[in-house]
Amino acid sequence: MPLTDADIRRIYGQRISEARLTEGLTQADLAERLTAAGVDTSPQDVSRWEVGAVAPRDRARHALALILSPDLFEAPNEAVA
């Protein structure tokens, strides 16, 4: 079965959370770094991304990739059982 939009949001959210924790950042820390990079972000935005409720917009995805990991948003290629 192909991945749904919800599956993709959840996968990206897990990647954001894992990368953030690897860097030793809180959600507030990451929000501050994104805001400093010109992407107005709250800790609540980060939380919503991480649980897969919403996906970050293009500008936020670009900044997240620069701050956390360049391959953070590579297309998932796994199927959902």
PDB file with SEQRES, HELIX, SHEET and CRYST1 records, atoms N, CA, C and O in Angstrom:
SEQRES   1 A   81  MET PRO LEU THR ASP ALA ASP ILE ARG ARG ILE TYR GLY          
SEQRES   2 A   81  GLN ARG ILE SER GLU ALA ARG LEU THR GLU GLY LEU THR          
SEQRES   3 A   81  GLN ALA ASP LEU ALA GLU ARG LEU THR ALA ALA GLY VAL          
SEQRES   4 A   81  ASP THR SER PRO GLN ASP VAL SER ARG TRP GLU VAL GLY          
SEQRES   5 A   81  ALA VAL ALA PRO ARG ASP ARG ALA ARG HIS ALA LEU ALA          
SEQRES   6 A   81  LEU ILE LEU SER PRO ASP LEU PHE GLU ALA PRO ASN GLU          
SEQRES   7 A   81  ALA VAL ALA                                                  
HELIX    1 AA1 ASP A    5  THR A   22  1                                  18    
HELIX    2 AA2 GLN A   27  ALA A   36  1                                  10    
HELIX    3 AA3 PRO A   43  GLU A   50  1                                   8    
HELIX    4 AA4 ASP A   58  ILE A   67  1                                  10    
CRYST1    1.000    1.000    1.000  90.00  90.00  90.00 P 1           1          
ATOM      1  N   MET A   1       0.839  -1.170   0.000  1.00  0.00           N  
ATOM      2  CA  MET A   1       0.000   0.000   0.000  1.00  0.00           C  
ATOM      3  C   MET A   1       0.892   1.244   0.000  1.00  0.00           C  
ATOM      4  O   MET A   1       1.839   1.320   0.783  1.00  0.00           O  
ATOM      5  N   PRO A   2       0.607   2.210  -0.857  1.00  0.00           N  
ATOM      6  CA  PRO A   2       1.436   3.424  -0.901  1.00  0.00           C  
ATOM      7  C   PRO A   2       1.251   4.274   0.363  1.00  0.00           C  
ATOM      8  O   PRO A   2       0.246   4.174   1.068  1.00  0.00           O  
ATOM      9  N   LEU A   3       2.238   5.093   0.612  1.00  0.00           N  
ATOM     10  CA  LEU A   3       2.188   5.981   1.773  1.00  0.00           C  
ATOM     11  C   LEU A   3       1.148   7.074   1.562  1.00  0.00           C  
ATOM     12  O   LEU A   3       1.023   7.623   0.467  1.00  0.00           O  
ATOM     13  N   THR A   4       0.411   7.382   2.611  1.00  0.00           N  
ATOM     14  CA  THR A   4      -0.550   8.480   2.569  1.00  0.00           C  
ATOM     15  C   THR A   4       0.148   9.769   3.017  1.00  0.00           C  
ATOM     16  O   THR A   4       1.274   9.735   3.514  1.00  0.00           O  
ATOM     17  N   ASP A   5      -0.530  10.894   2.836  1.00  0.00           N  
ATOM     18  CA  ASP A   5       0.026  12.158   3.326  1.00  0.00           C  
ATOM     19  C   ASP A   5       0.252  12.099   4.837  1.00  0.00           C  
ATOM     20  O   ASP A   5       1.253  12.611   5.337  1.00  0.00           O  
ATOM     21  N   ALA A   6      -0.667  11.483   5.552  1.00  0.00           N  
ATOM     22  CA  ALA A   6      -0.521  11.362   7.011  1.00  0.00           C  
ATOM     23  C   ALA A   6       0.704  10.518   7.362  1.00  0.00           C  
ATOM     24  O   ALA A   6       1.427  10.836   8.307  1.00  0.00           O  
ATOM     25  N   ASP A   7       0.940   9.437   6.599  1.00  0.00           N  
ATOM     26  CA  ASP A   7       2.127   8.607   6.836  1.00  0.00           C  
ATOM     27  C   ASP A   7       3.397   9.422   6.638  1.00  0.00           C  
ATOM     28  O   ASP A   7       4.327   9.346   7.441  1.00  0.00           O  
ATOM     29  N   ILE A   8       3.426  10.191   5.575  1.00  0.00           N  
ATOM     30  CA  ILE A   8       4.613  10.998   5.256  1.00  0.00           C  
ATOM     31  C   ILE A   8       4.835  12.053   6.330  1.00  0.00           C  
ATOM     32  O   ILE A   8       5.969  12.261   6.762  1.00  0.00           O  
ATOM     33  N   ARG A   9       3.758  12.730   6.774  1.00  0.00           N  
ATOM     34  CA  ARG A   9       3.903  13.720   7.854  1.00  0.00           C  
ATOM     35  C   ARG A   9       4.455  13.061   9.112  1.00  0.00           C  
ATOM     36  O   ARG A   9       5.313  13.629   9.789  1.00  0.00           O  
ATOM     37  N   ARG A  10       3.963  11.857   9.428  1.00  0.00           N  
ATOM     38  CA  ARG A  10       4.423  11.149  10.624  1.00  0.00           C  
ATOM     39  C   ARG A  10       5.901  10.764  10.501  1.00  0.00           C  
ATOM     40  O   ARG A  10       6.661  10.905  11.460  1.00  0.00           O  
ATOM     41  N   ILE A  11       6.304  10.282   9.335  1.00  0.00           N  
ATOM     42  CA  ILE A  11       7.711   9.914   9.113  1.00  0.00           C  
ATOM     43  C   ILE A  11       8.609  11.137   9.239  1.00  0.00           C  
ATOM     44  O   ILE A  11       9.634  11.089   9.919  1.00  0.00           O  
ATOM     45  N   TYR A  12       8.228  12.239   8.584  1.00  0.00           N  
ATOM     46  CA  TYR A  12       9.032  13.458   8.679  1.00  0.00           C  
ATOM     47  C   TYR A  12       9.062  13.965  10.123  1.00  0.00           C  
ATOM     48  O   TYR A  12      10.097  14.439  10.591  1.00  0.00           O  
ATOM     49  N   GLY A  13       7.936  13.870  10.828  1.00  0.00           N  
ATOM     50  CA  GLY A  13       7.884  14.302  12.219  1.00  0.00           C  
ATOM     51  C   GLY A  13       8.836  13.506  13.092  1.00  0.00           C  
ATOM     52  O   GLY A  13       9.514  14.065  13.954  1.00  0.00           O  
ATOM     53  N   GLN A  14       8.887  12.189  12.866  1.00  0.00           N  
ATOM     54  CA  GLN A  14       9.822  11.345  13.623  1.00  0.00           C  
ATOM     55  C   GLN A  14      11.257  11.738  13.318  1.00  0.00           C  
ATOM     56  O   GLN A  14      12.097  11.781  14.217  1.00  0.00           O  
ATOM     57  N   ARG A  15      11.540  12.023  12.058  1.00  0.00           N  
ATOM     58  CA  ARG A  15      12.900  12.436  11.681  1.00  0.00           C  
ATOM     59  C   ARG A  15      13.278  13.747  12.346  1.00  0.00           C  
ATOM     60  O   ARG A  15      14.396  13.896  12.841  1.00  0.00           O  
ATOM     61  N   ILE A  16      12.347  14.708  12.360  1.00  0.00           N  
ATOM     62  CA  ILE A  16      12.622  16.003  12.999  1.00  0.00           C  
ATOM     63  C   ILE A  16      12.907  15.784  14.483  1.00  0.00           C  
ATOM     64  O   ILE A  16      13.884  16.313  15.013  1.00  0.00           O  
ATOM     65  N   SER A  17      12.065  15.014  15.147  1.00  0.00           N  
ATOM     66  CA  SER A  17      12.239  14.762  16.580  1.00  0.00           C  
ATOM     67  C   SER A  17      13.571  14.083  16.871  1.00  0.00           C  
ATOM     68  O   SER A  17      14.300  14.504  17.769  1.00  0.00           O  
ATOM     69  N   GLU A  18      13.891  13.038  16.121  1.00  0.00           N  
ATOM     70  CA  GLU A  18      15.149  12.317  16.344  1.00  0.00           C  
ATOM     71  C   GLU A  18      16.357  13.217  16.107  1.00  0.00           C  
ATOM     72  O   GLU A  18      17.308  13.198  16.888  1.00  0.00           O  
ATOM     73  N   ALA A  19      16.324  14.007  15.033  1.00  0.00           N  
ATOM     74  CA  ALA A  19      17.446  14.897  14.733  1.00  0.00           C  
ATOM     75  C   ALA A  19      17.585  15.978  15.803  1.00  0.00           C  
ATOM     76  O   ALA A  19      18.695  16.317  16.212  1.00  0.00           O  
ATOM     77  N   ARG A  20      16.454  16.515  16.253  1.00  0.00           N  
ATOM     78  CA  ARG A  20      16.478  17.542  17.292  1.00  0.00           C  
ATOM     79  C   ARG A  20      17.090  16.976  18.566  1.00  0.00           C  
ATOM     80  O   ARG A  20      17.954  17.608  19.175  1.00  0.00           O  
ATOM     81  N   LEU A  21      16.652  15.799  18.968  1.00  0.00           N  
ATOM     82  CA  LEU A  21      17.170  15.187  20.185  1.00  0.00           C  
ATOM     83  C   LEU A  21      18.652  14.829  20.044  1.00  0.00           C  
ATOM     84  O   LEU A  21      19.412  14.963  21.002  1.00  0.00           O  
ATOM     85  N   THR A  22      19.062  14.380  18.872  1.00  0.00           N  
ATOM     86  CA  THR A  22      20.473  14.085  18.625  1.00  0.00           C  
ATOM     87  C   THR A  22      21.337  15.324  18.822  1.00  0.00           C  
ATOM     88  O   THR A  22      22.462  15.243  19.316  1.00  0.00           O  
ATOM     89  N   GLU A  23      20.790  16.474  18.426  1.00  0.00           N  
ATOM     90  CA  GLU A  23      21.513  17.739  18.585  1.00  0.00           C  
ATOM     91  C   GLU A  23      21.404  18.289  20.009  1.00  0.00           C  
ATOM     92  O   GLU A  23      22.022  19.305  20.328  1.00  0.00           O  
ATOM     93  N   GLY A  24      20.629  17.630  20.858  1.00  0.00           N  
ATOM     94  CA  GLY A  24      20.474  18.086  22.236  1.00  0.00           C  
ATOM     95  C   GLY A  24      19.622  19.333  22.371  1.00  0.00           C  
ATOM     96  O   GLY A  24      19.814  20.121  23.297  1.00  0.00           O  
ATOM     97  N   LEU A  25      18.685  19.519  21.460  1.00  0.00           N  
ATOM     98  CA  LEU A  25      17.840  20.708  21.462  1.00  0.00           C  
ATOM     99  C   LEU A  25      16.454  20.396  22.009  1.00  0.00           C  
ATOM    100  O   LEU A  25      15.915  19.311  21.794  1.00  0.00           O  
ATOM    101  N   THR A  26      15.890  21.363  22.719  1.00  0.00           N  
ATOM    102  CA  THR A  26      14.481  21.275  23.087  1.00  0.00           C  
ATOM    103  C   THR A  26      13.662  21.810  21.920  1.00  0.00           C  
ATOM    104  O   THR A  26      14.210  22.383  20.978  1.00  0.00           O  
ATOM    105  N   GLN A  27      12.354  21.621  21.988  1.00  0.00           N  
ATOM    106  CA  GLN A  27      11.497  22.193  20.952  1.00  0.00           C  
ATOM    107  C   GLN A  27      11.620  23.713  20.944  1.00  0.00           C  
ATOM    108  O   GLN A  27      11.599  24.334  19.881  1.00  0.00           O  
ATOM    109  N   ALA A  28      11.750  24.312  22.128  1.00  0.00           N  
ATOM    110  CA  ALA A  28      11.921  25.765  22.220  1.00  0.00           C  
ATOM    111  C   ALA A  28      13.247  26.203  21.601  1.00  0.00           C  
ATOM    112  O   ALA A  28      13.304  27.225  20.918  1.00  0.00           O  
ATOM    113  N   ASP A  29      14.310  25.436  21.836  1.00  0.00           N  
ATOM    114  CA  ASP A  29      15.615  25.751  21.238  1.00  0.00           C  
ATOM    115  C   ASP A  29      15.521  25.740  19.715  1.00  0.00           C  
ATOM    116  O   ASP A  29      16.010  26.651  19.046  1.00  0.00           O  
ATOM    117  N   LEU A  30      14.888  24.702  19.176  1.00  0.00           N  
ATOM    118  CA  LEU A  30      14.774  24.591  17.722  1.00  0.00           C  
ATOM    119  C   LEU A  30      13.931  25.732  17.169  1.00  0.00           C  
ATOM    120  O   LEU A  30      14.260  26.297  16.127  1.00  0.00           O  
ATOM    121  N   ALA A  31      12.854  26.074  17.853  1.00  0.00           N  
ATOM    122  CA  ALA A  31      12.013  27.195  17.418  1.00  0.00           C  
ATOM    123  C   ALA A  31      12.816  28.499  17.393  1.00  0.00           C  
ATOM    124  O   ALA A  31      12.677  29.306  16.474  1.00  0.00           O  
ATOM    125  N   GLU A  32      13.651  28.691  18.408  1.00  0.00           N  
ATOM    126  CA  GLU A  32      14.493  29.901  18.462  1.00  0.00           C  
ATOM    127  C   GLU A  32      15.473  29.930  17.295  1.00  0.00           C  
ATOM    128  O   GLU A  32      15.657  30.976  16.672  1.00  0.00           O  
ATOM    129  N   ARG A  33      16.098  28.804  16.993  1.00  0.00           N  
ATOM    130  CA  ARG A  33      17.049  28.751  15.878  1.00  0.00           C  
ATOM    131  C   ARG A  33      16.352  29.011  14.549  1.00  0.00           C  
ATOM    132  O   ARG A  33      16.886  29.707  13.685  1.00  0.00           O  
ATOM    133  N   LEU A  34      15.165  28.452  14.391  1.00  0.00           N  
ATOM    134  CA  LEU A  34      14.410  28.682  13.150  1.00  0.00           C  
ATOM    135  C   LEU A  34      14.016  30.149  13.028  1.00  0.00           C  
ATOM    136  O   LEU A  34      14.118  30.737  11.951  1.00  0.00           O  
ATOM    137  N   THR A  35      13.567  30.736  14.132  1.00  0.00           N  
ATOM    138  CA  THR A  35      13.194  32.152  14.116  1.00  0.00           C  
ATOM    139  C   THR A  35      14.412  33.014  13.795  1.00  0.00           C  
ATOM    140  O   THR A  35      14.307  33.976  13.034  1.00  0.00           O  
ATOM    141  N   ALA A  36      15.559  32.676  14.367  1.00  0.00           N  
ATOM    142  CA  ALA A  36      16.793  33.414  14.076  1.00  0.00           C  
ATOM    143  C   ALA A  36      17.183  33.277  12.608  1.00  0.00           C  
ATOM    144  O   ALA A  36      17.821  34.167  12.046  1.00  0.00           O  
ATOM    145  N   ALA A  37      16.799  32.161  11.987  1.00  0.00           N  
ATOM    146  CA  ALA A  37      17.092  31.937  10.567  1.00  0.00           C  
ATOM    147  C   ALA A  37      16.043  32.580   9.663  1.00  0.00           C  
ATOM    148  O   ALA A  37      16.103  32.444   8.441  1.00  0.00           O  
ATOM    149  N   GLY A  38      15.079  33.283  10.267  1.00  0.00           N  
ATOM    150  CA  GLY A  38      14.090  34.002   9.469  1.00  0.00           C  
ATOM    151  C   GLY A  38      12.778  33.279   9.257  1.00  0.00           C  
ATOM    152  O   GLY A  38      11.947  33.701   8.452  1.00  0.00           O  
ATOM    153  N   VAL A  39      12.590  32.171   9.993  1.00  0.00           N  
ATOM    154  CA  VAL A  39      11.342  31.412   9.892  1.00  0.00           C  
ATOM    155  C   VAL A  39      10.644  31.510  11.244  1.00  0.00           C  
ATOM    156  O   VAL A  39      10.998  30.795  12.182  1.00  0.00           O  
ATOM    157  N   ASP A  40       9.649  32.398  11.346  1.00  0.00           N  
ATOM    158  CA  ASP A  40       8.950  32.619  12.600  1.00  0.00           C  
ATOM    159  C   ASP A  40       8.291  31.321  13.042  1.00  0.00           C  
ATOM    160  O   ASP A  40       7.369  30.831  12.389  1.00  0.00           O  
ATOM    161  N   THR A  41       8.769  30.762  14.159  1.00  0.00           N  
ATOM    162  CA  THR A  41       8.349  29.447  14.612  1.00  0.00           C  
ATOM    163  C   THR A  41       8.190  29.432  16.125  1.00  0.00           C  
ATOM    164  O   THR A  41       8.985  30.035  16.846  1.00  0.00           O  
ATOM    165  N   SER A  42       7.162  28.743  16.601  1.00  0.00           N  
ATOM    166  CA  SER A  42       6.957  28.576  18.033  1.00  0.00           C  
ATOM    167  C   SER A  42       7.259  27.131  18.418  1.00  0.00           C  
ATOM    168  O   SER A  42       7.289  26.254  17.555  1.00  0.00           O  
ATOM    169  N   PRO A  43       7.481  26.877  19.708  1.00  0.00           N  
ATOM    170  CA  PRO A  43       7.643  25.482  20.143  1.00  0.00           C  
ATOM    171  C   PRO A  43       6.411  24.634  19.796  1.00  0.00           C  
ATOM    172  O   PRO A  43       6.535  23.435  19.547  1.00  0.00           O  
ATOM    173  N   GLN A  44       5.238  25.249  19.779  1.00  0.00           N  
ATOM    174  CA  GLN A  44       4.020  24.526  19.425  1.00  0.00           C  
ATOM    175  C   GLN A  44       4.055  24.082  17.960  1.00  0.00           C  
ATOM    176  O   GLN A  44       3.562  23.005  17.625  1.00  0.00           O  
ATOM    177  N   ASP A  45       4.641  24.918  17.084  1.00  0.00           N  
ATOM    178  CA  ASP A  45       4.805  24.531  15.675  1.00  0.00           C  
ATOM    179  C   ASP A  45       5.676  23.282  15.582  1.00  0.00           C  
ATOM    180  O   ASP A  45       5.349  22.335  14.866  1.00  0.00           O  
ATOM    181  N   VAL A  46       6.789  23.293  16.315  1.00  0.00           N  
ATOM    182  CA  VAL A  46       7.702  22.151  16.301  1.00  0.00           C  
ATOM    183  C   VAL A  46       6.974  20.907  16.795  1.00  0.00           C  
ATOM    184  O   VAL A  46       7.113  19.834  16.209  1.00  0.00           O  
ATOM    185  N   SER A  47       6.211  21.043  17.851  1.00  0.00           N  
ATOM    186  CA  SER A  47       5.454  19.911  18.387  1.00  0.00           C  
ATOM    187  C   SER A  47       4.479  19.356  17.348  1.00  0.00           C  
ATOM    188  O   SER A  47       4.386  18.141  17.169  1.00  0.00           O  
ATOM    189  N   ARG A  48       3.759  20.234  16.670  1.00  0.00           N  
ATOM    190  CA  ARG A  48       2.790  19.787  15.655  1.00  0.00           C  
ATOM    191  C   ARG A  48       3.483  19.070  14.512  1.00  0.00           C  
ATOM    192  O   ARG A  48       2.945  18.102  13.975  1.00  0.00           O  
ATOM    193  N   TRP A  49       4.673  19.529  14.128  1.00  0.00           N  
ATOM    194  CA  TRP A  49       5.428  18.835  13.073  1.00  0.00           C  
ATOM    195  C   TRP A  49       5.827  17.446  13.554  1.00  0.00           C  
ATOM    196  O   TRP A  49       5.678  16.458  12.835  1.00  0.00           O  
ATOM    197  N   GLU A  50       6.334  17.387  14.780  1.00  0.00           N  
ATOM    198  CA  GLU A  50       6.876  16.127  15.300  1.00  0.00           C  
ATOM    199  C   GLU A  50       5.807  15.042  15.480  1.00  0.00           C  
ATOM    200  O   GLU A  50       6.104  13.857  15.330  1.00  0.00           O  
ATOM    201  N   VAL A  51       4.591  15.427  15.793  1.00  0.00           N  
ATOM    202  CA  VAL A  51       3.532  14.422  15.943  1.00  0.00           C  
ATOM    203  C   VAL A  51       2.828  14.142  14.613  1.00  0.00           C  
ATOM    204  O   VAL A  51       1.950  13.283  14.538  1.00  0.00           O  
ATOM    205  N   GLY A  52       3.216  14.867  13.575  1.00  0.00           N  
ATOM    206  CA  GLY A  52       2.642  14.626  12.263  1.00  0.00           C  
ATOM    207  C   GLY A  52       1.298  15.276  12.044  1.00  0.00           C  
ATOM    208  O   GLY A  52       0.594  14.932  11.094  1.00  0.00           O  
ATOM    209  N   ALA A  53       0.921  16.218  12.909  1.00  0.00           N  
ATOM    210  CA  ALA A  53      -0.358  16.906  12.747  1.00  0.00           C  
ATOM    211  C   ALA A  53      -0.356  17.789  11.498  1.00  0.00           C  
ATOM    212  O   ALA A  53      -1.354  17.874  10.783  1.00  0.00           O  
ATOM    213  N   VAL A  54       0.758  18.430  11.252  1.00  0.00           N  
ATOM    214  CA  VAL A  54       0.944  19.268  10.065  1.00  0.00           C  
ATOM    215  C   VAL A  54       2.373  19.099   9.576  1.00  0.00           C  
ATOM    216  O   VAL A  54       3.246  18.657  10.323  1.00  0.00           O  
ATOM    217  N   ALA A  55       2.601  19.446   8.346  1.00  0.00           N  
ATOM    218  CA  ALA A  55       3.954  19.407   7.778  1.00  0.00           C  
ATOM    219  C   ALA A  55       4.522  20.822   7.757  1.00  0.00           C  
ATOM    220  O   ALA A  55       3.781  21.780   7.540  1.00  0.00           O  
ATOM    221  N   PRO A  56       5.811  20.964   7.978  1.00  0.00           N  
ATOM    222  CA  PRO A  56       6.411  22.290   7.859  1.00  0.00           C  
ATOM    223  C   PRO A  56       6.335  22.784   6.417  1.00  0.00           C  
ATOM    224  O   PRO A  56       6.433  22.001   5.472  1.00  0.00           O  
ATOM    225  N   ARG A  57       6.162  24.066   6.267  1.00  0.00           N  
ATOM    226  CA  ARG A  57       6.127  24.668   4.928  1.00  0.00           C  
ATOM    227  C   ARG A  57       7.529  24.645   4.319  1.00  0.00           C  
ATOM    228  O   ARG A  57       8.513  24.357   5.001  1.00  0.00           O  
ATOM    229  N   ASP A  58       7.598  24.951   3.031  1.00  0.00           N  
ATOM    230  CA  ASP A  58       8.872  24.858   2.294  1.00  0.00           C  
ATOM    231  C   ASP A  58      10.009  25.616   2.971  1.00  0.00           C  
ATOM    232  O   ASP A  58      11.105  25.079   3.135  1.00  0.00           O  
ATOM    233  N   ARG A  59       9.753  26.852   3.363  1.00  0.00           N  
ATOM    234  CA  ARG A  59      10.815  27.665   3.970  1.00  0.00           C  
ATOM    235  C   ARG A  59      11.296  27.040   5.279  1.00  0.00           C  
ATOM    236  O   ARG A  59      12.494  27.028   5.562  1.00  0.00           O  
ATOM    237  N   ALA A  60      10.363  26.524   6.073  1.00  0.00           N  
ATOM    238  CA  ALA A  60      10.739  25.868   7.327  1.00  0.00           C  
ATOM    239  C   ALA A  60      11.491  24.575   7.053  1.00  0.00           C  
ATOM    240  O   ALA A  60      12.453  24.263   7.755  1.00  0.00           O  
ATOM    241  N   ARG A  61      11.069  23.813   6.042  1.00  0.00           N  
ATOM    242  CA  ARG A  61      11.787  22.572   5.705  1.00  0.00           C  
ATOM    243  C   ARG A  61      13.228  22.874   5.318  1.00  0.00           C  
ATOM    244  O   ARG A  61      14.152  22.169   5.726  1.00  0.00           O  
ATOM    245  N   HIS A  62      13.411  23.919   4.535  1.00  0.00           N  
ATOM    246  CA  HIS A  62      14.774  24.294   4.125  1.00  0.00           C  
ATOM    247  C   HIS A  62      15.612  24.644   5.360  1.00  0.00           C  
ATOM    248  O   HIS A  62      16.743  24.175   5.494  1.00  0.00           O  
ATOM    249  N   ALA A  63      15.070  25.456   6.247  1.00  0.00           N  
ATOM    250  CA  ALA A  63      15.808  25.861   7.449  1.00  0.00           C  
ATOM    251  C   ALA A  63      16.068  24.657   8.360  1.00  0.00           C  
ATOM    252  O   ALA A  63      17.155  24.533   8.926  1.00  0.00           O  
ATOM    253  N   LEU A  64      15.080  23.772   8.502  1.00  0.00           N  
ATOM    254  CA  LEU A  64      15.283  22.566   9.313  1.00  0.00           C  
ATOM    255  C   LEU A  64      16.414  21.716   8.754  1.00  0.00           C  
ATOM    256  O   LEU A  64      17.233  21.188   9.507  1.00  0.00           O  
ATOM    257  N   ALA A  65      16.458  21.586   7.442  1.00  0.00           N  
ATOM    258  CA  ALA A  65      17.519  20.794   6.818  1.00  0.00           C  
ATOM    259  C   ALA A  65      18.889  21.423   7.082  1.00  0.00           C  
ATOM    260  O   ALA A  65      19.865  20.707   7.308  1.00  0.00           O  
ATOM    261  N   LEU A  66      18.965  22.739   7.056  1.00  0.00           N  
ATOM    262  CA  LEU A  66      20.236  23.421   7.323  1.00  0.00           C  
ATOM    263  C   LEU A  66      20.637  23.289   8.798  1.00  0.00           C  
ATOM    264  O   LEU A  66      21.815  23.112   9.108  1.00  0.00           O  
ATOM    265  N   ILE A  67      19.675  23.374   9.688  1.00  0.00           N  
ATOM    266  CA  ILE A  67      19.960  23.347  11.119  1.00  0.00           C  
ATOM    267  C   ILE A  67      20.203  21.922  11.623  1.00  0.00           C  
ATOM    268  O   ILE A  67      21.105  21.695  12.429  1.00  0.00           O  
ATOM    269  N   LEU A  68      19.406  20.966  11.155  1.00  0.00           N  
ATOM    270  CA  LEU A  68      19.457  19.615  11.712  1.00  0.00           C  
ATOM    271  C   LEU A  68      20.181  18.601  10.831  1.00  0.00           C  
ATOM    272  O   LEU A  68      21.101  17.924  11.289  1.00  0.00           O  
ATOM    273  N   SER A  69      19.768  18.496   9.565  1.00  0.00           N  
ATOM    274  CA  SER A  69      20.347  17.475   8.696  1.00  0.00           C  
ATOM    275  C   SER A  69      19.923  17.712   7.260  1.00  0.00           C  
ATOM    276  O   SER A  69      18.735  17.895   6.994  1.00  0.00           O  
ATOM    277  N   PRO A  70      20.871  17.714   6.320  1.00  0.00           N  
ATOM    278  CA  PRO A  70      20.519  17.962   4.923  1.00  0.00           C  
ATOM    279  C   PRO A  70      19.590  16.903   4.326  1.00  0.00           C  
ATOM    280  O   PRO A  70      18.848  17.198   3.389  1.00  0.00           O  
ATOM    281  N   ASP A  71      19.618  15.685   4.849  1.00  0.00           N  
ATOM    282  CA  ASP A  71      18.785  14.631   4.262  1.00  0.00           C  
ATOM    283  C   ASP A  71      17.497  14.383   5.050  1.00  0.00           C  
ATOM    284  O   ASP A  71      16.851  13.349   4.882  1.00  0.00           O  
ATOM    285  N   LEU A  72      17.134  15.323   5.899  1.00  0.00           N  
ATOM    286  CA  LEU A  72      15.964  15.183   6.758  1.00  0.00           C  
ATOM    287  C   LEU A  72      14.680  14.921   5.966  1.00  0.00           C  
ATOM    288  O   LEU A  72      13.811  14.177   6.422  1.00  0.00           O  
ATOM    289  N   PHE A  73      14.562  15.519   4.800  1.00  0.00           N  
ATOM    290  CA  PHE A  73      13.321  15.419   4.040  1.00  0.00           C  
ATOM    291  C   PHE A  73      13.457  14.620   2.761  1.00  0.00           C  
ATOM    292  O   PHE A  73      12.718  14.843   1.802  1.00  0.00           O  
ATOM    293  N   GLU A  74      14.409  13.680   2.742  1.00  0.00           N  
ATOM    294  CA  GLU A  74      14.468  12.756   1.601  1.00  0.00           C  
ATOM    295  C   GLU A  74      13.162  11.977   1.578  1.00  0.00           C  
ATOM    296  O   GLU A  74      12.599  11.653   2.623  1.00  0.00           O  
ATOM    297  N   ALA A  75      12.696  11.683   0.390  1.00  0.00           N  
ATOM    298  CA  ALA A  75      11.411  10.990   0.247  1.00  0.00           C  
ATOM    299  C   ALA A  75      11.456   9.631   0.926  1.00  0.00           C  
ATOM    300  O   ALA A  75      12.390   8.854   0.725  1.00  0.00           O  
ATOM    301  N   PRO A  76      10.431   9.351   1.739  1.00  0.00           N  
ATOM    302  CA  PRO A  76      10.362   8.009   2.339  1.00  0.00           C  
ATOM    303  C   PRO A  76      10.042   6.990   1.248  1.00  0.00           C  
ATOM    304  O   PRO A  76       9.228   7.259   0.365  1.00  0.00           O  
ATOM    305  N   ASN A  77      10.666   5.846   1.307  1.00  0.00           N  
ATOM    306  CA  ASN A  77      10.442   4.842   0.270  1.00  0.00           C  
ATOM    307  C   ASN A  77       9.934   3.538   0.853  1.00  0.00           C  
ATOM    308  O   ASN A  77      10.077   2.479   0.242  1.00  0.00           O  
ATOM    309  N   GLU A  78       9.346   3.612   2.023  1.00  0.00           N  
ATOM    310  CA  GLU A  78       8.868   2.401   2.652  1.00  0.00           C  
ATOM    311  C   GLU A  78       7.351   2.325   2.516  1.00  0.00           C  
ATOM    312  O   GLU A  78       6.669   3.348   2.461  1.00  0.00           O  
ATOM    313  N   ALA A  79       6.850   1.144   2.464  1.00  0.00           N  
ATOM    314  CA  ALA A  79       5.408   0.933   2.378  1.00  0.00           C  
ATOM    315  C   ALA A  79       4.834   0.730   3.775  1.00  0.00           C  
ATOM    316  O   ALA A  79       5.520   0.272   4.689  1.00  0.00           O  
ATOM    317  N   VAL A  80       3.601   1.070   3.912  1.00  0.00           N  
ATOM    318  CA  VAL A  80       2.908   0.877   5.183  1.00  0.00           C  
ATOM    319  C   VAL A  80       2.173  -0.453   5.111  1.00  0.00           C  
ATOM    320  O   VAL A  80       1.471  -0.731   4.139  1.00  0.00           O  
ATOM    321  N   ALA A  81       2.336  -1.272   6.142  1.00  0.00           N  
ATOM    322  CA  ALA A  81       1.689  -2.595   6.150  1.00  0.00           C  
ATOM    323  C   ALA A  81       0.218  -2.466   6.480  1.00  0.00           C  
ATOM    324  O   ALA A  81      -0.493  -3.469   6.534  1.00  0.00           O  
TER     325      ALA A  81                                                      
END                                                                             
